[in-house]
Amino acid sequence: MDVLLISVIVLLMFFVFPYVSSRFNDAVNDSHRILEVKGDHVCIRQFSAQRLLRLRGKSIPASDIVRIQYANPLPQGICITLLNKSGSALEFWVSEFQLGAVKSTLSRACPLAKIEQL
């Protein structure tokens, strides 16, 4: 009985958990799940649960975004800050692998926004 239990744990540890983890990371870090451009609005899903379940997120008119800031890479990813005309800001984190896709989506959606690298 102990051998069976140990073999099941080893099987889960080496095969099932890495597969599930990679599928979760792919779903959470997909650039289409992070940002969606719908007409003049940009929908941002800030949290991994929103990205995984495709929940609504926050929607901002693209014409209201005046500045986009990219912070230096940190261990948890890169912080992107969107500042709008009213002075409020919206921050979200992306992995380094998705930064290029997110940058191109934001530059196409907000061509008049000033881009800063911090």
SULWOUR-V398175 format. One record per residue. N is the residue number from 1. PHI is phi in degrees with one decimal (999 if undefined). PSI is psi in whole degrees, -180 to 180 (999 if undefined). Layout:
BEGIN
[[N	PHI	PSI] [N	PHI	PSI]]
END
This chain:
BEGIN
[[1	999	-42] [2	-65.2	-37] [3	-65.8	-40] [4	-64.6	-44] [5	-63.1	-44] [6	-64.0	-41] [7	-66.8	-36] [8	-66.6	-42] [9	-63.4	-43] [10	-64.0	-42] [11	-60.0	-46] [12	-63.1	-43] [13	-66.8	-37] [14	-96.9	-20] [15	-120.8	-48] [16	-77.7	-51] [17	-60.7	-45] [18	-62.3	-37] [19	-65.3	-47] [20	-64.1	-40] [21	-63.8	-43] [22	-67.6	-38] [23	-65.7	-39] [24	-64.2	-46] [25	-63.6	-39] [26	-62.8	-42] [27	-69.7	-40] [28	-74.4	-34] [29	-98.9	12] [30	-71.5	129] [31	-63.6	-27] [32	-73.8	-23] [33	-86.1	-21] [34	-81.1	-51] [35	-124.5	137] [36	-131.9	131] [37	-104.9	118] [38	-123.4	98] [39	67.4	-120] [40	-94.7	3] [41	-108.1	143] [42	-111.3	121] [43	-98.5	124] [44	-115.0	126] [45	-101.7	108] [46	-78.3	-35] [47	-109.9	154] [48	-64.3	-34] [49	-64.7	-39] [50	-64.5	-40] [51	-70.3	-41] [52	-67.3	-44] [53	-92.8	2] [54	54.0	45] [55	-74.3	173] [56	-64.6	-47] [57	77.4	-167] [58	-104.3	138] [59	-113.5	130] [60	-127.4	136] [61	-62.0	131] [62	-62.9	-30] [63	-72.0	-18] [64	-84.1	-15] [65	-78.7	117] [66	-104.8	-22] [67	-148.7	140] [68	-121.4	124] [69	-115.6	134] [70	-113.0	121] [71	-82.6	161] [72	-62.0	148] [73	-59.7	133] [74	-117.2	169] [75	-58.1	-33] [76	-85.5	-4] [77	132.1	-156] [78	-120.2	130] [79	-88.9	128] [80	-112.8	128] [81	-116.6	128] [82	-108.0	120] [83	-106.7	135] [84	-111.6	180] [85	-59.9	-33] [86	-78.3	-5] [87	95.8	-7] [88	-82.5	161] [89	-130.7	153] [90	-129.5	123] [91	-112.5	144] [92	-151.0	159] [93	-110.7	142] [94	-133.4	159] [95	-79.7	163] [96	-63.8	-28] [97	-69.6	-30] [98	-97.4	-2] [99	-60.8	-42] [100	-62.0	-44] [101	-67.2	-40] [102	-67.9	-41] [103	-61.2	-45] [104	-67.3	-38] [105	-64.0	-44] [106	-67.6	-38] [107	-69.2	-32] [108	-74.2	-38] [109	-77.0	-33] [110	-126.5	73] [111	-68.9	-22] [112	-91.3	-5] [113	-74.2	142] [114	-81.3	131] [115	-106.2	130] [116	-126.9	140] [117	-107.7	118] [118	-92.1	999]]
END
